[in-house]
Amino acid sequence: MSVVIVGTLDTKGEEIGFARDVLQAQGVDTHVVDVGVMGEPEFEPDTGANEVAEAADSTLNQLREDADRGEAMETMGEGAATLVTRMHDDGTVNGVLGLGGSGNTSIATTAMRALPVGVPKVMVSTMASGDTEPYVGAKDVMMLYSVADIEGLNQLSRKVIANAALAMVGMVTNDSGVEIEEKPTIGVTMFGVTTPCVQTAREYLEERGYETIVFHATGTGGRAMEDLIRQGVIDGVLDVTTTEWADELVGGVLAAGPERLDAAAETGTPQVVSTGALDMVNFGPRDSVPEEFEGREFHIHNPQVTLMRTTPEETAELGEIIAEKLNTARGPTALFLPLEGVSMLDVEGEDFHDPEADSALFDALRKHLDESMELIERETDINDDAFAAAMAMKLDEYMRAAGEAPNS
């Protein structure tokens, strides 16, 4: 078993050497990758900084002479990701450990995010007690707050770094015993307000021999699903909850980026899509909502989450965007419209019930969706059991036609 340690040996050599020694004392081989740019390494790495820079089509001298710190960090992150991915593909790396401040946290986690889900990734960082989304992204990166700055060894830093190293030892030297069944895998998107739909559809699919992976549509959830579709982990998509596009368009906090809905279309993966939670945009606590939205319709989901109702103008634009995304699909695609409500809050009597906004959404989808795409409309809300089952049945139909269903 081998663990790659990614660190800046010009500034954190003592601490990286300590982590290496802990790992080796437990019988784990190590490979130290130096990503320091400004100075000379405090000890000889297994992979030097110039080799990292060259992997990103640069050189160490070029970075020292021409690049500012931000550009240098980005380049070294790209190079580290290339090298670590290469080592993983060659079977010579079983996990990645990093430690440092904001600079090496950015570099090391860039390398970690390049690896598949399931490969152990541990980052000891001064940045771990804050907004970690830029470092974790949509991957299973474990971040451990260093408590003290990583600047020299002391009774505190030794314990924290040793704990991280021992956690890595446990992950790379133990067989979890988890059995991996070879089943066709369906990616499903869910929000709290679309949970009943997903539960019914998931039960239907699993009874027919599929495995399902449910993604919380919080931005990172959508990005994770898109990534796994491209990796070939996901064989079919039940995209019930496309709400992340509302945040992307309007400026909410749970956007998944403009590539959301691209992966299945580009890879030809069978997909069944709906309009789940397009009635809402997500913000944090009520006092965090930007002033430009004052006067809009809000729903306090909990003290940390404030929901804002999308307007007819916004839903019309969302309909056009989603239709255009689906029109590029190379594989079988169906769009399901729940005409009596796209979420729990959008049904009659609830806070976000707005027939005008829903009509604008549905009309735009009808107008812009190509005739080659299958459009199915139901006079019910999205959480109706029959609606959920119909979506699951349609996806099962697509999977069987493609020869990707269980026992097909």
N, C-alpha and C positions, 0 to 999 in steps of 0.2 A: 504494500500500500504506500502511495506517495502523496504528499500534500504540498501544493505550491504555496509559497508565502510571497505575497506581493507587497513591496515596501520601498520607501526612499532611504537607501542605505547611506546617503550623504548626511541625513539628519536624524534618522531613527535606527541606526545600525545596532546600537546596544540593545534596544527593545526587540528588534527583529531577531537578533541572535539569541536572545533569551527564549523567545517563542520557539525558534528552531530547536534549541537544546531540550526543551520540555517535550516536544514531539519525538525527537530522536531517543530520549530516555525511555519512552514508551514503545520503542521498537518500530516507529513509523519513519519511513524515508521522507526526506524533504528536498525541495527544489526552490531555492530563493531566486526570485526575479527582482532585480534592482530597477526601480523606475525613477530614481533621483536624477535631477537634471543639473543642478547648480554646482555641486561639489563632487569630490571623489568618495567612493564607497568606504565605509569604515571596516569592511572585510570583503573578501572576494566572493561575489555571488556566483550562482550556477549559470544564470543568464544576466549579462551585463546590460546597462542602460542603453548603450549604443545599439545593441541588438534589438532592444525594444523599439527604439526610435526608427531603426531601419525597417522593422515590420510594419511601420506606418508610413513608409516611403519618405523618411526624413533621416537626419543624423543628429547626434548629440551636439556637435559643434554648431550645426545650423540652428537648433533650438536655443542654444546659449547665446548666439549672436543676433538672431533675427526675430525670435518669437517673444511675446510677452508671456507672463506666467500662465494666464488662462489658456492661451494657444498651446503652450508646452504641455500643460496638464491634459488637454484634450488629445493631443498627439500621442502622449505616452499611454493614455487610456486605450486608445485605438490599437496601439502596438501590443499592449499587454493582452487585450482581448484576442487579438489574432494569434499570439503565441500560446496562450492558455487553451484556446479552442483547438489549436493544432495538437497540443499535448494530450488533450482529452480524446480527440479522435484517434490518436495513436495508442491510447490505452495506458498512458504513462502518468496520468493524474487522476486521483480519486477525490480530491477536495481542494478548496482554495481558502486560505486564511489571509486576512489583511489587518493592518493596524496603522492608525495615523490620525492626523487632523483632517481638515476639509480637503486639502489637496490630494493626499493619498486615498482618502475615502472615495473621492470622485474617480480616481484612477482604478483602484482595486475593484470597486463595485461595477465599473464598466466591464472589466474582465469577467466578473462573476455573472453579470446579466447575459453574457454571451454564451453561457453554458446551459444545458438543458435543465429543466426542473427535475429535482431529485439528486443532483450532484451537490454534496455538502458545501455550503458557502457561509463563512463566518467573518464578520467585519467588526473589529474593536475600534470604536471611533468616538472622538469628542463630539460628533454631530448626531449621535444616536438618540439623544433626548430632545428631539425637536421634530421638524418636518423631514421624515426619512424617505418620502416618496421619490425624490430625485435619485436617490441611491438604490432603493429597493426595486422601483419600477413595478413590473408585473412578474417578477421572479421570486424564488424562495430564498432570498438573502436574509440571513440572521444578523441583526446588529446588536452589539453589546456596548453599552455606554461605558466609556473608560473612567468616568468620575473625575479623575485628575487628568491634566493634560499629559499626553504621551511625550514626555520630555525627561528622560532619565528614569532609572529604576529605583523604586522605593518599596516600602512594605505594602502599599496600596496597589501600585501598578503591577508589581510582581504577581499578586494574587489574581487580579483581573485578567492579565494576559495569560497566566497559567490556566485559569478556568476556561478561557476561550480555546486554548490549545488542547486541553483535556476533553472538552466538548467535541472538538474535531476528531480526536483520537477515537472517542466512542462511536462517532458516526462512520468513520472509514474502516474500523476494525471489527464491527459487529454486524452480523446478519440479522436484519429486522424480522425475518421470518414472514414478511408480507408476501402473500401469494398473488401473483399477477395473472389474472385470467385473460386469455386471448378472446376478447369480445369486441364487436363493433362498438365504437364509443361515440356518444352523442354529446355535444356541447350545448348547454341550455343557459339562457340568461334570465335572471330573476331580480326582483325588487320586493320589498315587503308588501307593496300594494299589488303585486302580481303573483304572490306566493301560492294561492289556491290553484291557479291555472297550472303553474309549474308542477305542483305536487301531483295533480291528476295526470298530467302528460307524462311525468317521469314514471309514475306507477305503471301506466300503460306500456311504455317502452321497455321497462325492466322486466315486466311479465313476459315480454316477447324475446328476451335474451340479450337486450342491449345493456351496455354500461353507460351511465350518464355522469357527466361532470357539470355541476351547476356553478355558474359564475355570478357573483353579486355585481350588478351593473353600476359600479362605483367609479368608473374610469379605469382603474387598474384591472378590474375584473374583465371589462371588455377587451382591453389590450392583451391580457393574458390569453383569452380565448382566441383572439386573432393570431397570436404568436403560435399557439398550439395547433391551430388549423394548418398554418404554413409548415409546421414541423411534421405534419402527418399523424399526430397523436389523435386528432379528432376526425372521425369519418363522416359525420353528419351534424347539422346545426339546427337546433330549435331556438331561434332567436326571438323569444317571446317579448323581451324587454329591451327596446331600442332607445330608451330614455337618455342614454349618454349623449345622443345627438342634440337633445334639447339644451343640455348644458354647454355643448360645444358651440351651438349657434348663438345662444343668448348670453353666455358668460357665467354659467354656474361653476361650482367647484368640483363636479364629478364628470368632467368631460373625458372622453377616451381618445381624443385626437381626430383629425380629419380622415384617417385611414380606417376608421371604424366601418364595418360592413364590406371591406375590400377583400379580406382573405378568402372567404368562401367563394366569392365571385371569381377571383383570379385563379383559384385552384380547381374550380369545377366541383367543389364539395356540395352534395345535396343540402338544400336549406329550405326551411319553412320559417317565415318571418312574420312578426306582427308589430303592433304599435304600442306595446306596453309602456305605460307611464310617460308617454309623450305629452301628458297634460301638466307636467311639472318640471321646474328647474330647481336645483339644489343649492342651498347656501348653508353656512354654519349657524351659530346663534343669531337670533333676530337682529341684534344690534350690529352684526357684521354685514348685513345686506347693503350693498352700495346705494347711496342716496338716489341715484338715477331711477331706481325701481320703486321709490315711495309712491303710494297710492295704488299699487297693484294688489291682487288678491293673494293672501298668504295663508299657509296652514303650518302651525307649529307642530312638527312631528315629534320632537323631543327637545330638551334644552339645547342640544348641540346641532340640531338639524331643522332648518326652516325651508319649507317648500313654497314655491311661487308658481301660480297658474300661468301657463302659456296663453298668449293672445291668439285671436284668429289669424292675424298677420304672421305671427311666428309659426303657428301650426301649418299654415299654407306653405311657408318656405321649407319647413321640415318635410312635408309630404313630397315636395319637388326633389329635395336632396336624397331622400330614401329611395324614391322611384329611380332616380338616375343611378344610384349605387347598384340597385338590383338589376337594372337594364344591362349592366356589364357582365352579368353572371354567365359563366361558361357551362354551368351544370344546372340540373333541375331546380327550379325555384318557384315557391308559392308565397303569396302575400295574403294573410288573413286579416280581415277588418272586423272588429267587434263594434258594431254600430251603436250600441247602447252604453259604451263606456270603456275607456282604455286603462282604467285602474280602479281600485276600490274607492278612491276619492272622486271619481268622475261619473259615478252613477247618480241617478235621480235622488235628491235629498242630501247629498254630500257636498262638501265645500267646493270642490272643483268641477261640479256638474255644469257644463257649458256647451250646449248643443251647437252653438254658432262656431266655437273654436274646433269642435270635433268635425263638424261638416266641412270646415275649411281644410282640415287635414285630409279627410277622406276624398274630397273633391280633387285636391291636388294630386293625390296618389292615383286616382282614376285617370286623371288627365295626362299625367306624365309617364305612367307605367306602360311599357311596350306591350303590345297585344300578345307577344310570344310568352309573356310571363303569366302564370296562373294567378288569377285574382279571385278570392273567395270571401264573400261577405255574409255575415250572420247578424240577425236581429237579436243580439244578446250582448252582454258585457264580457270582457276578457276573462273573467274568473268563473264563468259558467262551465260546468263540468263537460257539457256536450261540445262546447267550443274548444276546450283544451284537448279533449279526446280526438276531435276532428283534425287538429293540428298534428297530433302525434301519429294518427293513422296516415295522414298525407306523407309525413316524413318516412314512415315505415314503407309506404308504397314506393317512394323514390329509392330508398335503400335496396329494396328487393329488385327493382328494375335494374339497378346498377350492379347487382350481384354482391352487395355488401351487407346484406341483412344476415342475422344468425341463421345458420343452416341453409343458406340460399345457394 
